[in-house]
Amino acid sequence: MRWQGRRESGNVEDRRGSGMGSRLPIGGRGGIMGGGIGAIILVVLALIFGFDPSFLLQMGGGPTSYEQPQTVPGAGAMPGQIDAGGSDDLKRFVAVVLAETEDTWNQIFTASNKQYQEPQLVLFNGAVDSACGYASAAVGPFYCPGDQRVYLDLAFFREMEQRFGAQGDFAKAYVIAHEVGHHVQTLLGISPRVEAMQRQVSKVEANQLLVRLELQADCFAGVWAHRTHARTQILEQGDIEEALNAANAIGDDRMQRRAQGYVVPDSFTHGSSEQRVRWFRRGLEAGKPGACDTFAAAQL
């Protein structure tokens, strides 16, 4: 991925030196958080593991959706243990990828006579407060619609490589683009509509809605890759394979089988490996957000 020397976003907030922070949630109810809602949780190995976790546990307010926790065992590092010697390069990389999402989604929104509101990306170490609550690094990267921020502990990228075998710059870019995809869903009003629907259905049906939400974010990540490469020629040989490998590695079926030895499709919240790869590829090939209507798809 040709990222060196490109523009870095000014929307990156580095909280890594600020410590763990208080354990009080900031703000009120955050609504759906694609990829996770910040909260204090216990890392229970029997849970369904996966990155870009989706769960909603409001401290003091109770859950506002039926999303289930998906924690990454061992993910994240305690303060002082993060990416020794490499965090500066990673921070620049994240800032470049975020800048590319800004340029691409600004272009897409402008073409539709809409205004794109750029999200903030918060780097943290160990734990963080957000408008959606308090979260440890174990929940992985997440997006909070309450403050329109993406939260990322850079140690997650090391876990992604070592634990899931998802290596390469573009695998990391896919993670960021997926979370920004949830921001796009918020701006378009998709996430609030899904949350409203969740309140009216069973837990299994709510999980099915979450799968469609997550797969759409995968598809939006593919759209971003298509449009960004067309505009900047940023991709190199092998980059697409890195992203596809990352999408394949973190499907709910593979995560459940790795964690507990068997698969429970009714508990899926992100989609199977095959589904995640398919929808990322669909966005990549089409290059149009309209190709990402997972909610109208008869078959995912």
C-alpha positions as semicolon CSV with decimal commas, in nm:
position;residue;x (nm);y (nm);z (nm)
1;M;0,000;0,000;0,000
2;R;0,153;0,331;-0,109
3;W;0,081;0,541;0,197
4;Q;0,412;0,707;0,280
5;G;0,431;1,078;0,205
6;R;0,056;1,125;0,169
7;R;-0,162;1,373;0,353
8;E;-0,230;1,294;0,718
9;S;-0,569;1,372;0,867
10;G;-0,591;1,637;1,135
11;N;-0,882;1,447;1,291
12;V;-0,666;1,207;1,493
13;E;-0,674;1,255;1,869
14;D;-0,396;1,079;2,059
15;R;-0,500;0,988;2,414
16;R;-0,235;0,724;2,467
17;G;-0,045;0,933;2,719
18;S;-0,349;1,024;2,923
19;G;-0,373;0,701;3,119
20;M;-0,676;0,482;3,168
21;G;-0,914;0,767;3,248
22;S;-1,213;0,758;3,479
23;R;-1,454;0,472;3,486
24;L;-1,757;0,694;3,441
25;P;-1,935;0,694;3,106
26;I;-1,935;1,019;2,913
27;G;-2,265;1,152;2,788
28;G;-2,591;0,964;2,758
29;R;-2,717;0,675;2,558
30;G;-2,510;0,617;2,252
31;G;-2,736;0,406;2,034
32;I;-2,600;0,143;1,796
33;M;-2,227;0,130;1,772
34;G;-2,104;-0,050;1,464
35;G;-1,811;-0,256;1,582
36;G;-1,888;-0,208;1,953
37;I;-2,016;0,015;2,236
38;G;-1,768;0,130;2,497
39;A;-1,839;-0,027;2,835
40;I;-1,666;-0,207;3,118
41;I;-1,687;-0,580;3,051
42;L;-1,535;-0,905;3,167
43;V;-1,339;-1,089;2,902
44;V;-1,511;-1,427;2,915
45;L;-1,345;-1,680;2,688
46;A;-1,672;-1,861;2,625
47;L;-1,811;-1,556;2,443
48;I;-1,803;-1,527;2,069
49;F;-1,476;-1,366;1,974
50;G;-1,412;-1,128;1,686
51;F;-1,270;-0,789;1,605
52;D;-1,479;-0,486;1,522
53;P;-1,693;-0,600;1,821
54;S;-2,063;-0,514;1,833
55;F;-2,222;-0,486;2,172
56;L;-2,423;-0,235;2,365
57;L;-2,395;-0,231;2,743
58;Q;-2,480;0,111;2,876
59;M;-2,345;0,184;3,224
60;G;-2,628;0,324;3,430
61;G;-2,868;0,334;3,136
62;G;-2,907;-0,030;3,043
63;P;-2,871;-0,175;2,697
64;T;-3,021;0,021;2,409
65;S;-2,995;-0,258;2,154
66;Y;-2,965;-0,634;2,144
67;E;-2,608;-0,642;2,019
68;Q;-2,397;-0,914;2,178
69;P;-2,044;-0,863;2,312
70;Q;-1,758;-0,986;2,098
71;T;-1,430;-0,955;2,279
72;V;-1,081;-1,035;2,155
73;P;-0,896;-1,247;2,411
74;G;-0,564;-1,089;2,490
75;A;-0,626;-0,790;2,267
76;G;-0,489;-0,456;2,370
77;A;-0,200;-0,375;2,596
78;M;-0,165;-0,204;2,928
79;P;-0,017;0,145;2,927
80;G;0,351;0,144;2,837
81;Q;0,333;-0,185;2,646
82;I;0,204;-0,069;2,311
83;D;0,398;-0,110;1,989
84;A;0,739;-0,021;2,126
85;G;0,942;0,154;1,859
86;G;0,666;0,138;1,600
87;S;0,374;0,343;1,728
88;D;0,484;0,665;1,556
89;D;0,484;0,496;1,216
90;L;0,151;0,334;1,294
91;K;0,004;0,665;1,402
92;R;0,114;0,823;1,073
93;F;-0,030;0,528;0,884
94;V;-0,365;0,561;1,061
95;A;-0,369;0,935;0,992
96;V;-0,304;0,875;0,621
97;V;-0,575;0,610;0,592
98;L;-0,822;0,835;0,775
99;A;-0,733;1,120;0,538
100;E;-0,804;0,892;0,241
101;T;-1,144;0,802;0,385
102;E;-1,216;1,173;0,427
103;D;-1,125;1,255;0,067
104;T;-1,316;0,962;-0,079
105;W;-1,634;0,993;0,125
106;N;-1,638;1,371;0,080
107;Q;-1,631;1,306;-0,294
108;I;-1,907;1,046;-0,277
109;F;-2,134;1,259;-0,057
110;T;-2,080;1,570;-0,268
111;A;-2,180;1,378;-0,582
112;S;-2,511;1,300;-0,407
113;N;-2,564;1,659;-0,293
114;K;-2,493;1,564;0,067
115;Q;-2,237;1,693;0,313
116;Y;-1,993;1,450;0,469
117;Q;-1,907;1,517;0,831
118;E;-1,560;1,383;0,901
119;P;-1,528;1,165;1,212
120;Q;-1,257;1,193;1,474
121;L;-1,031;0,894;1,535
122;V;-0,911;0,847;1,892
123;L;-0,597;0,649;1,967
124;F;-0,597;0,503;2,317
125;N;-0,395;0,264;2,525
126;G;-0,559;0,005;2,749
127;A;-0,898;0,167;2,807
128;V;-1,096;0,473;2,704
129;D;-1,404;0,678;2,780
130;S;-1,643;0,763;2,499
131;A;-1,990;0,909;2,467
132;C;-2,108;0,548;2,455
133;G;-1,943;0,443;2,781
134;Y;-1,617;0,307;2,914
135;A;-1,431;0,039;2,717
136;S;-1,118;-0,166;2,764
137;A;-0,889;-0,249;2,473
138;A;-1,031;-0,603;2,480
139;V;-1,336;-0,486;2,283
140;G;-1,115;-0,398;1,985
141;P;-1,168;-0,103;1,750
142;F;-1,515;0,049;1,769
143;Y;-1,725;0,340;1,647
144;C;-1,942;0,548;1,880
145;P;-2,230;0,734;1,711
146;G;-2,283;0,941;2,026
147;D;-1,966;1,143;1,960
148;Q;-1,902;1,031;1,600
149;R;-1,558;0,897;1,684
150;V;-1,366;0,584;1,592
151;Y;-1,166;0,438;1,882
152;L;-0,852;0,233;1,823
153;D;-0,583;0,081;2,042
154;L;-0,287;0,031;1,806
155;A;-0,192;-0,289;1,990
156;F;-0,491;-0,445;1,817
157;F;-0,301;-0,450;1,490
158;R;-0,033;-0,667;1,649
159;E;-0,301;-0,901;1,779
160;M;-0,462;-0,910;1,437
161;E;-0,137;-1,027;1,280
162;Q;-0,025;-1,269;1,548
163;R;-0,359;-1,417;1,654
164;F;-0,559;-1,407;1,333
165;G;-0,285;-1,417;1,069
166;A;-0,424;-1,100;0,907
167;Q;-0,106;-0,925;0,797
168;G;-0,019;-0,628;0,579
169;D;-0,090;-0,258;0,563
170;F;-0,412;-0,296;0,371
171;A;-0,551;-0,541;0,625
172;K;-0,511;-0,262;0,881
173;A;-0,663;-0,010;0,640
174;Y;-0,963;-0,241;0,598
175;V;-1,026;-0,228;0,974
176;I;-1,025;0,153;0,974
177;A;-1,238;0,172;0,660
178;H;-1,491;-0,068;0,816
179;E;-1,528;0,152;1,125
180;V;-1,561;0,463;0,907
181;G;-1,829;0,267;0,720
182;H;-2,029;0,266;1,044
183;H;-1,990;0,643;1,057
184;V;-2,132;0,663;0,705
185;Q;-2,427;0,451;0,821
186;T;-2,488;0,697;1,104
187;L;-2,478;0,998;0,870
188;L;-2,720;0,829;0,630
189;G;-2,961;0,743;0,912
190;I;-2,921;0,369;0,865
191;S;-2,796;0,288;1,216
192;P;-3,076;0,474;1,398
193;R;-3,335;0,292;1,187
194;V;-3,178;-0,044;1,265
195;E;-3,174;0,036;1,635
196;A;-3,543;0,122;1,623
197;M;-3,617;-0,206;1,446
198;Q;-3,415;-0,401;1,703
199;R;-3,642;-0,284;1,983
200;Q;-3,938;-0,451;1,814
201;V;-3,796;-0,796;1,742
202;S;-3,651;-1,097;1,917
203;K;-3,284;-1,132;2,010
204;V;-3,220;-1,367;1,718
205;E;-3,384;-1,126;1,476
206;A;-3,189;-0,837;1,629
207;N;-2,866;-1,028;1,568
208;Q;-2,969;-1,082;1,208
209;L;-3,013;-0,707;1,168
210;L;-2,666;-0,656;1,313
211;V;-2,520;-0,898;1,060
212;R;-2,669;-0,690;0,780
213;L;-2,534;-0,372;0,940
214;E;-2,183;-0,517;0,972
215;L;-2,180;-0,661;0,621
216;Q;-2,285;-0,325;0,484
217;A;-1,988;-0,166;0,664
218;D;-1,766;-0,429;0,498
219;C;-1,918;-0,336;0,164
220;F;-1,862;0,035;0,230
221;A;-1,497;-0,048;0,305
222;G;-1,481;-0,211;-0,037
223;V;-1,637;0,096;-0,199
224;W;-1,374;0,310;-0,028
225;A;-1,093;0,089;-0,160
226;H;-1,231;0,103;-0,515
227;R;-1,281;0,479;-0,522
228;T;-0,957;0,562;-0,341
229;H;-0,747;0,351;-0,575
230;A;-0,920;0,502;-0,879
231;R;-0,835;0,847;-0,746
232;T;-0,482;0,791;-0,611
233;Q;-0,352;0,451;-0,730
234;I;-0,276;0,375;-0,365
235;L;-0,300;-0,004;-0,390
236;E;-0,012;-0,235;-0,469
237;Q;-0,008;-0,597;-0,578
238;G;-0,130;-0,820;-0,296
239;D;-0,317;-0,548;-0,107
240;I;-0,665;-0,673;-0,199
241;E;-0,568;-1,023;-0,090
242;E;-0,461;-0,881;0,248
243;A;-0,803;-0,725;0,302
244;L;-0,986;-1,036;0,185
245;N;-0,776;-1,247;0,418
246;A;-0,860;-1,016;0,709
247;A;-1,233;-1,030;0,629
248;N;-1,213;-1,409;0,605
249;A;-1,019;-1,445;0,930
250;I;-1,276;-1,269;1,147
251;G;-1,603;-1,418;1,031
252;D;-1,832;-1,524;1,316
253;D;-1,812;-1,889;1,217
254;R;-1,433;-1,902;1,230
255;M;-1,423;-1,704;1,553
256;Q;-1,676;-1,927;1,724
257;R;-1,506;-2,245;1,606
258;R;-1,172;-2,116;1,732
259;A;-1,317;-2,009;2,067
260;Q;-1,556;-2,290;2,152
261;G;-1,517;-2,561;1,890
262;Y;-1,862;-2,526;1,734
263;V;-2,074;-2,269;1,549
264;V;-2,407;-2,113;1,652
265;P;-2,542;-1,922;1,348
266;D;-2,830;-1,764;1,542
267;S;-2,575;-1,581;1,756
268;F;-2,387;-1,431;1,461
269;T;-2,359;-1,051;1,477
270;H;-2,099;-0,982;1,206
271;G;-2,155;-1,251;0,944
272;S;-1,968;-1,560;0,834
273;S;-1,625;-1,546;0,675
274;E;-1,778;-1,614;0,334
275;Q;-2,033;-1,335;0,378
276;R;-1,777;-1,081;0,492
277;V;-1,550;-1,156;0,199
278;R;-1,844;-1,148;-0,044
279;W;-1,973;-0,809;0,066
280;F;-1,631;-0,648;0,082
281;R;-1,567;-0,776;-0,270
282;R;-1,906;-0,649;-0,386
283;G;-1,825;-0,297;-0,274
284;L;-1,477;-0,325;-0,419
285;E;-1,602;-0,430;-0,761
286;A;-1,898;-0,190;-0,780
287;G;-1,742;0,118;-0,624
288;K;-2,090;0,249;-0,544
289;P;-2,263;0,266;-0,205
290;G;-2,588;0,165;-0,374
291;A;-2,442;-0,182;-0,425
292;C;-2,426;-0,226;-0,047
293;D;-2,795;-0,256;0,040
294;T;-2,764;-0,562;0,260
295;F;-3,109;-0,497;0,406
296;A;-3,277;-0,555;0,070
297;A;-3,070;-0,864;-0,012
298;A;-3,269;-1,186;-0,014
299;Q;-2,948;-1,380;0,053
300;L;-2,644;-1,253;0,235
